[in-house]
Amino acid sequence: MAPLTEQINAAVANPDWNALADPTWLANSAAVVWAEGYACGANAPTLQCAGSGEPGGRNSRVMIARLGIPPTRAVPPPPISNTAPAAWAIPYTATTPSPTPNSIPTGTYTIKGNVFGYATAQITDNSAGTALQSIQVAYHNYVQREGMNVVNGTEEVDTTTVPGDITWNDDLTIFGQQGFGTQVTSPGGFSVNLLDLDFNDFQATGTMTTTLNGVTYTQPANGN
């Protein structure tokens, strides 16, 4: 029997609201919690906005979907230390200056697959060396984990083509555990504007098409 799937926010679905981050299960498995943000207004002119509808017109809310199933015994999470490993975090005090972010220097790098193959990455950062401008990667029978997919082809992500846009150029193939698939972009690439991520107004040029085992997936239509 195929697993039962259901859209948990169908009863309150509203295109003016976006889910914020991933949902979380309650400890007793009887409900799911997630946050939503109102993403409509003057910066989304292609949408018909009915207004928040929440008390005071607030633009954020917490949603709880109660699943109507018997709760399980809640298992308390293991204790977590308040001391972060020095490898990825430093202690903070009110007088601690913000650290300077690190950037990978411009250059060509080779990444060996844990199982087989390799990938070459050409990285270009900005003139100040503080942020990446583009990454070009070529995969050569790249396999990261045993039994997983074999990746071949090229992909590029660039932030300099159009100010405020990020542009993908993909020509990838995979085969293996998930079957056979491709991901390709149209000539000139697939560009998405990143200036107004808080607003539900997707605007892109070009196309990105993913095909897996004969099923084709495309990006959302503009304005969604």
C-alpha positions as CSV (number, residue, x, y, z in Angstrom):
1,M,0.0,0.0,0.0
2,A,1.3,3.4,-1.0
3,P,1.9,5.8,2.0
4,L,-0.9,8.3,2.6
5,T,0.1,11.9,1.9
6,E,-1.9,15.0,2.7
7,Q,-1.2,18.7,2.5
8,I,-1.5,19.8,6.1
9,N,-2.0,23.5,5.4
10,A,-4.7,23.0,2.7
11,A,-7.6,24.3,4.9
12,V,-5.8,27.6,5.5
13,A,-3.9,27.8,2.2
14,N,-3.5,31.4,1.1
15,P,-1.0,32.4,-1.7
16,D,-0.3,35.6,0.2
17,W,1.4,33.7,3.0
18,N,4.7,31.8,2.8
19,A,5.9,29.0,5.0
20,L,9.1,30.1,6.9
21,A,11.7,27.3,7.3
22,D,10.9,23.7,7.9
23,P,7.9,22.3,10.0
24,T,8.6,20.6,13.3
25,W,6.9,17.6,14.8
26,L,5.6,17.9,18.4
27,A,7.4,15.5,20.7
28,N,4.3,13.3,21.0
29,S,4.0,13.1,17.1
30,A,0.3,14.3,17.3
31,A,0.8,17.6,15.6
32,V,3.1,19.6,13.3
33,V,4.2,23.2,13.9
34,W,5.4,25.7,11.4
35,A,5.7,29.5,10.9
36,E,4.3,31.6,8.1
37,G,5.0,35.2,6.9
38,Y,2.7,37.5,5.0
39,A,4.4,38.1,1.7
40,C,2.2,40.4,-0.3
41,G,1.9,44.1,-0.8
42,A,3.4,47.0,-2.8
43,N,6.5,45.0,-3.6
44,A,4.5,42.2,-5.1
45,P,2.5,44.1,-7.7
46,T,1.5,41.0,-9.7
47,L,-0.5,39.5,-6.8
48,Q,-4.0,40.4,-5.6
49,C,-3.5,41.0,-1.9
50,A,-6.5,40.7,0.4
51,G,-4.7,41.9,3.5
52,S,-3.3,39.9,6.3
53,G,-6.5,39.2,8.1
54,E,-4.7,38.5,11.4
55,P,-5.4,40.6,14.5
56,G,-3.7,44.0,14.2
57,G,-2.8,43.2,10.6
58,R,0.4,41.4,11.8
59,N,2.5,39.7,9.1
60,S,3.7,36.6,10.9
61,R,2.0,33.7,12.6
62,V,2.6,30.2,14.0
63,M,0.5,27.4,12.6
64,I,-0.3,24.1,14.3
65,A,-1.8,21.1,12.4
66,R,-3.3,18.6,14.9
67,L,-3.4,15.3,13.1
68,G,-6.1,13.5,15.1
69,I,-4.0,10.5,15.9
70,P,-3.1,9.0,19.3
71,P,0.0,10.7,20.8
72,T,3.1,8.7,21.3
73,R,5.2,8.8,24.4
74,A,7.3,11.9,24.2
75,V,11.0,11.2,24.5
76,P,13.0,14.1,26.0
77,P,15.9,15.3,23.8
78,P,19.5,14.6,25.0
79,P,21.1,17.5,26.9
80,I,23.2,19.9,24.8
81,S,26.3,21.6,26.0
82,N,26.2,25.4,26.1
83,T,29.9,25.4,25.0
84,A,30.2,25.4,21.2
85,P,33.1,23.6,19.6
86,A,35.9,26.1,18.8
87,A,36.1,24.6,15.2
88,W,32.9,26.4,14.2
89,A,32.0,29.0,16.8
90,I,33.6,31.5,19.2
91,P,32.2,32.8,22.6
92,Y,30.3,36.1,22.3
93,T,30.3,39.0,24.7
94,A,28.9,42.5,24.2
95,T,32.3,43.9,23.5
96,T,33.3,41.2,21.0
97,P,33.8,42.7,17.5
98,S,32.2,40.9,14.6
99,P,34.6,38.5,12.9
100,T,35.6,39.2,9.3
101,P,33.9,36.5,7.1
102,N,36.2,34.2,5.2
103,S,36.0,33.7,1.5
104,I,37.5,31.0,-0.7
105,P,40.3,32.6,-2.8
106,T,39.9,32.8,-6.5
107,G,41.4,29.6,-8.1
108,T,40.7,26.1,-9.5
109,Y,40.1,23.3,-7.0
110,T,39.8,19.6,-7.4
111,I,37.3,17.6,-5.2
112,K,37.7,13.8,-5.2
113,G,34.6,11.7,-4.8
114,N,34.6,9.6,-1.7
115,V,33.8,6.6,-3.9
116,F,34.9,7.4,-7.5
117,G,35.5,10.3,-9.9
118,Y,36.2,13.9,-9.2
119,A,35.0,17.4,-9.8
120,T,36.9,20.6,-10.7
121,A,35.7,23.9,-9.4
122,Q,36.7,27.3,-10.7
123,I,35.9,29.9,-8.0
124,T,36.0,33.7,-8.6
125,D,35.7,36.1,-5.7
126,N,35.2,39.9,-5.7
127,S,38.1,42.3,-5.8
128,A,38.1,42.7,-2.0
129,G,38.2,39.0,-1.5
130,T,35.2,39.0,0.8
131,A,32.5,37.3,-1.2
132,L,32.1,34.8,-4.1
133,Q,31.0,36.1,-7.5
134,S,30.8,32.8,-9.4
135,I,31.5,29.1,-9.1
136,Q,31.9,26.8,-12.1
137,V,32.0,23.0,-11.5
138,A,32.7,20.2,-13.9
139,Y,31.8,16.6,-12.7
140,H,33.7,13.6,-14.0
141,N,31.9,10.4,-13.0
142,Y,31.6,11.9,-9.5
143,V,30.2,9.6,-6.8
144,Q,30.1,10.9,-3.2
145,R,28.6,7.9,-1.4
146,E,28.5,4.2,-2.1
147,G,25.4,3.2,-4.0
148,M,24.5,6.8,-4.8
149,N,24.2,8.6,-8.1
150,V,27.0,9.1,-10.7
151,V,27.1,12.8,-11.7
152,N,28.6,14.1,-14.9
153,G,28.4,17.5,-16.7
154,T,28.8,21.1,-15.7
155,E,27.1,23.8,-13.6
156,E,27.7,27.4,-12.9
157,V,26.3,29.9,-10.5
158,D,27.0,33.6,-11.2
159,T,26.0,36.8,-9.4
160,T,27.6,39.3,-11.8
161,T,25.4,38.9,-15.0
162,V,22.6,41.1,-13.8
163,P,22.8,43.2,-10.6
164,G,20.6,41.6,-7.9
165,D,20.2,38.4,-9.8
166,I,21.7,34.9,-9.4
167,T,22.1,33.0,-12.6
168,W,22.5,29.2,-13.1
169,N,23.9,27.5,-16.2
170,D,23.4,23.7,-15.8
171,D,24.0,20.8,-18.1
172,L,24.0,17.8,-15.7
173,T,23.3,14.1,-15.9
174,I,22.9,11.5,-13.1
175,F,22.4,7.8,-13.0
176,G,22.3,5.3,-10.2
177,Q,20.1,4.8,-7.2
178,Q,17.5,7.3,-8.3
179,G,17.5,6.2,-11.9
180,F,18.5,8.5,-14.8
181,G,18.0,12.2,-14.9
182,T,19.2,15.5,-16.4
183,Q,19.1,19.1,-15.4
184,V,19.5,21.8,-18.1
185,T,19.0,25.5,-18.3
186,S,18.0,27.5,-21.4
187,P,20.6,29.4,-23.5
188,G,21.8,32.4,-21.4
189,G,21.0,30.6,-18.2
190,F,18.2,30.7,-15.6
191,S,18.2,33.9,-13.5
192,V,16.2,34.7,-10.4
193,N,16.0,38.2,-8.7
194,L,17.1,38.0,-5.1
195,L,16.4,41.6,-4.0
196,D,13.0,41.0,-2.4
197,L,13.2,37.5,-0.9
198,D,10.6,38.4,1.8
199,F,7.9,39.0,-0.7
200,N,5.9,36.3,-2.6
201,D,6.7,37.5,-6.1
202,F,8.9,35.0,-7.9
203,Q,10.4,36.6,-11.0
204,A,12.8,34.7,-13.3
205,T,14.1,34.7,-16.8
206,G,15.1,31.6,-18.7
207,T,14.2,28.1,-17.7
208,M,15.6,25.3,-15.5
209,T,14.3,21.9,-16.4
210,T,14.9,18.7,-14.4
211,T,13.9,15.3,-15.8
212,L,14.1,12.2,-13.6
213,N,13.0,8.8,-15.0
214,G,11.0,10.4,-17.7
215,V,9.2,12.9,-15.5
216,T,9.9,16.6,-16.1
217,Y,9.9,19.3,-13.5
218,T,10.1,23.1,-14.2
219,Q,10.4,26.2,-12.1
220,P,7.2,28.0,-10.8
221,A,5.6,30.5,-13.1
222,N,6.5,34.2,-12.5
223,G,4.3,35.9,-9.9
224,N,4.0,32.8,-7.7
